[in-house]
Each structure stands twice: as structure tokens, then as C-alpha cells.
Amino acid sequence: MREITLSKAVNEAIAEEMRRDPTVFLLGEDVAEAGTPFKVLSGLVEEFGTERVIDTPISEPGFVGLAVGAAMTGTRPIVDLMFGDFIFLVMDQLCNQAAKTHYMSGGKLSVPMVLRTNMGATRRSAAQHSQSLHALVAHIPGLKVAMPSSAYEAKGLMKTAIRDNNPVVIFEDKLMYQDKAPVPEEEYLIPFGVANVKREGSDITLIGTSSMVQVAEAAAEILAREGISAEVIDPRTIVPLDEDALIKSVKKTSRAIVIDEGHQSYGVTGEIAARLNEKAFYHLDAPVVRMGAMDVPVPFSPALEDITVPTPEGVAAMARKLCSG
């Protein structure tokens, strides 16, 4: 099995699906002749041409609306939204149109569209290009939300998303594009709603999303040196959420920390913690703890930005506290 970057994994997934299915096409700002955001899509326009890899004007509402209509009429568009922060511009097209069309048409219409975008702070991009806004769309029935934590997940989840008949939003952590991981050369898909136990443990469960899986794994290494056994779980998708796998782990360990880079208040950490409290309450030896980003706009100052998101040391310190009773 070769090791490739997350960027290459996404590129391979899109290329393979475009070769397999002629109804798949890609559109967005700077995806073709103008160059590609973060160099993820390099080479696609050379293979598939400008009729299937389409540079759009700088009008997010316009080209997402175009994609919704195209999906309703028989194609499978992949929309590249250059920064996740721009999702505010397309909330009507995504949340009022794409998410609701199947329901409002009595099942006669579907919107098999993928919107791929990114998330994540600590890139020194300031408050309007550093947000992690996945909780916003996870709140909307009719949308599926995937959050790959490595190149392996990125490829498998993207291929599954493209083949899904529902609108799917994929959030990739922009700091992980050059991270490498083992990825099979043969085709594979990762089903939605199936969590991955990254590390077995018995004392505490660490549930991380996207890059916070790496933070949880690093925290588990710190804790292992102190004799604390941490189980690390990657949900992979937050909609649908593999609730059963999370509850099973917490019933075993009796303690849990949920780690997510979105703002802590009213976010993914709170939703997962609430489900664990509701369905595993009598197995808990301590309250489920949430660890998200500080409830402040992401600072531009590196010294300030770095302390706004969870760190391995912070997660390990919280786990020590929970395990000490």
C-alpha cells in the first residue's frame, strides 16, 4: 500500500469518479485554467477539459444554485467552495433548496450534489478564512456531512459522497492537505455512518473529528506513558452519526471527551455529548466533557490563534482529571 497526501487522495477520488460516470463534473472558482485552490485539483482540466472542469465567476450563490439545478436534472456536480467561511453566502441554495427538494417534491426529485470545502484554524488566515462551520450544515435535515481525518478517509468518503443521491458536504482540514497516509491502489469506498476505532483503550474514550483525531491520538500517546489507556474514535461522518459505536465505547470506558475544532457553544461537541449522556448515563463515572474552539473570532496573531483550538496537551490534562476521579 502506497502513502499519498490527502490532497492527492481527493484528486484521485474525483478523477476516478469522473472516469466512471460521465454525469460527474466539477465547478468552482479557480478549479481549471485559472489554477487550483491549494493545488488539490491539479491536472483534472487537462484530462477532462473545460466542459467538465468549469471555472466560475466569483459568485458563490450563483454557481451553487447552478449545481443544484444541474443535480435535479440528471447530473452529479461537485462544487468546490474555496473556503468554508464562504458557506454563509450559499445557505439558501444549500439549506433551503438542495436539502429540501427531495422532501418537497414527494420523492420525485433528488439533488446528488457534493459540496467540498475546508475548515481549520492555525493557518494565519484571520477570522474570515479560518472558521470550522460544519455544525451549521449538520443542523439541517436533508444534508449529509463528512469530515475526513486522513488521506485514506478523504478518498473513500469522497467516492461515497459522489455516488450518494443526497446532497453531501465534505469538510477537509486545510492544514492536512500535505499529510500522508497509506491508501490502497485498488478501489474502495467508506460507508457513511460507520465510525473508525483508531486505537483501542479501556480507561477513557476520546472522540475527535477531522484533524482533532490526530490531536486525540497524540493525547492518547501522552496518556499511555502515564498508564492511562485511551480509546480513540473517528466518527468520519457527523451526519449520519455512528451513535452505536460511540455509545459502545463509552459503556466500556465509562468516561469520554469529545474534541472538535468548531466553536464549543451550540456545536458538534455538545450534540455528541448530549447523546452519550442520554443513552449511556448509567455507565458513566464522570460527566462527558466537550473540548472545542474558543468562542471568539479566530485571531490573526499566531500566539493567540494557537491557543484557541484544542491541543494534545490540553486533552491529556482533561483526561487525567477525569480518570483521577
N, C-alpha and C positions, 0 to 999 in steps of 0.2 A: 504494500500500500504506500503510495507516494504522499509526501507532505506538500500542501499548497496553501497559499494565503486565502483569507476569507474573501478578498477581492476577486481572486481567480475563481474561487468556488462559485460565487454569484454569477460571474461571467459565463462559466461553463454551463450552469443550470439554465440560464436564459438561452444560450446558443443551442443546447441540446433540445430544448422545448420548441424553439423556432424551427429547427430542422424537422422535428417530429410532426409539428402541427402548423400548416400554412396560415391558420387564422390567428396565430400569435404574432403580435407586433409590439414595438416599443416606442414610446414617445416621451418627450420632456425637454427641458432646457439643456442645451449643450450635450446631447446624447450621441450626436452623429458627427457631422462635418466640423462643427464648432469646437470639438474636443469633448472630453467626458468628465463629469464630476468625479473627483477622487480617483480618476483613471480606472474605475471599476468596469466600464463598458467598452474599453478599448478594443478595436478590431471588429466589432459587430457590424458597423455600417459597411465595412469592406466586404464582408461575406453576404450580408442580406440586402444591402442597398438602401437608398433613402426612401423607398416606398414602405419599408417595414421598420426602419430605424429613423424616426422623424424628429428633427429639431423643431421645437415650437417657439412661438413668441414668448416673451416674459409676461405670461398671463396665466397664472395657476388656475383660477376659476374657469378660464376658457378651455384649456386643454384637458382638465379633469372632467369637465362637462362633456367634451367631445368623446372622451374614453367611455364614459357611462353610456352614452348613446350608441357607440360602436359595440359595446358589450351586449347591449339589449338586442342588437340586430345581427348577432351571429359571430362576432369575433372575440378574441381573448386579449385585450390590451394589457400591457404592463406600463404603468405610469411611473416615471422617475421624478420624485419630488426632491429637489436638490438638498434642502434642509428640512428636517422635521418641524422646525419652527414655523414653516410656511403652511402647515396644515390648517392654521386658523383661516387662511384665505379660501380653503376648499371645503369648509364644513358643510355648506348647503349641498354641494354636489355629492359629497361622500356620505353624509349622515342623513340628509333628507331625501336624496334621490337613490343612490346606489344601495343603501342599506334597506330601503323600504319598498323598492319596486316589486320584488317577488311577492311581498305580502299584499300590496295594494292592487296587484293585477290578478289576485286569486291564484297565484302559482303559474300563470301563463308566461310570465317574463322572468328572466334571470339576468344577473349582472356579473358574469365571470371575469372580474377585473382584479388585477393586483396593483396595489399602490405600494411601491418600495421607497422607503425614505430612511432617515437616520436619526440618531439621538446621541446624547452623551456630552458631558462637560469635560473640563481639564484639557481643552484644546486651545485655549486662549482666544476664543472667538466672541466673547462677551455675551450679553444677556439675550440677544435676539438670534443667535446661531448656536446655542449650547443647551437647549432645553430637551427634556425627555418627556414627551407628551402622550405616551401610549395609553395612559389611563383615560384620556379624553375619549378616544375612539372605542376603547374597551367598554365604555359605559353605554354604547349604542347597540341595541339589538339589531341583528342582521349583518353585522361585521365580524369577521374573524381577525384575530391579532396574533402574529407570530413574532418571537424575539430570539433569533439565533445567538448562541453563545460561543460558537466556533465555526471554522470553515466547514466542518462536517455537517453541522446543523444548518448552516446557511444554504448549502446546496440542496440538501434533502427537503428542507421546508419550502424553498423557492419552487422546486419542481412540483411539490404537492399543491402549493398555492395556485400555480398557473393552471393546473388541471381541475381545481375546485370550481364548482358552479356558483359559488357565492363570492361577494367582494371580500378580499383579504388585504389587510395592511401589514406589511413587514417592516419592522424597525431594526436597522443594523447599527451597531455602535461604531461611529466613525473612527474611533481610535483603534479599532480592531482590524481594519482592512488589511494591514500587513502582517497580522498574526498568522502563523502557520499551524496546521493540524493535519493528521492523517485523513485522507479522503480516498475512498475506493475509486478505481478507474471504471469499474462496471457501474451500470445504472442502479440507483437506489432512491427510494422516497422515504420520508419520515412522516408518519401519520400525525395529523393534528390531534391534540388532546391526550398525548401519551408522554408523560414525564420521563426523564432520564435520571436514574440514581448514579451520580458521578462518583460517589465514594460512600461505602458502607460505614455505618457508625452505630453506637449504642447509647451515648450519653445525651446528645442534643442534635436536633435537625436544623440545618442551615439551608433555607430555600432562597436561591438567588435567581435573578432574571438577567439575561443578556450578559454584559461584562461583569455584573455582580456575581455571576457564577465563578469567575476567576477570583474575585475577592473572597468568596466563601471558601474556595479550595485553598487559597493561601492562608486564610484564618484557620482552617482545619489542620494544616501542616503545623502552624504555631501551637495549636492546642494539643496535637498528638505528642509533641515533645514534652508536654506537661502532664501526660497521662489522661487527657480528655479525648474521648472518641466521638468525632462529629460526623454525622451523615450529611452529605451534600446532594441536593436535588435541583435539577434544572427543569422547570415546567415546560420549556420550549414554546408553548403557546399559552397565552393567558385567556384567550377565548378561542376554542373551548379550553377549560382548565381541567387537568387531570386531578380532580379533587380526591379520588380514591387513593392514589399513590401518596399524596401529601398526608392524608389522614392516617394511612397505614404506617408511615414513617414516624409520625408524632406519637401514635399509640405505642410504638416500640421504645422511643427515646424519652418521652414524657416532657420534652422541652423543645422550643422552636424559636428561631429568629428568622424573620422574613426580610430580605435585603433587595432593594430596588433603587434605581437611580432617579426615578421620578420624585417629585416633591412628596414629602411624607404625608401631609394632610390630604385627606379625601382621595387617596391613591391606591395603587395595587397592593402595597403592604397592608393597608387597612382591610381591603377586601379579603385577602387570603387569611389574615389573622382572624377575621370575624368568622370565616367558615371553619377554621380549626377550633376556635372557641365553642362554636355551636355544636360541632359534630365529634369532637374529641375531648370535651371538657373534663370528663371524669377520669381521663388518662393523664391529665396534665399535672405536673408537680410545680409548675411556675406559669405565670401569665405568658402568652405568646407576645414576643417583642417585635416591634416594627423598627427598621432602620432604613430610612430614605434620605433623599437630599434635603438640605435645609430649606425652609420655606422663605427663601429670598431669591430675587433675580440673580442669575449666575454672574458672579463678579468677573471683571476682566483681569484684575490683579491676580497673578499666579499664586501668591501666598494665600490670598483669600479664597480663590476658586478651589484650590486643592482640599480645603477643609470643609467644603460644602457637601461633599458626597461621601458615602461610607468607605472605610478603608479596612484592610485585613486586620490591622492592629485594633481598630475600634470594635470590629465584630468579635475578635478574640476576647477582648476585655469584657464585653457584654456576656459572652458565653461563659466566661469564668464566673461572673457574678451569678448567673442563673444556676450553674452547676454547683455552686458553693452552698446554695440553699438560703 
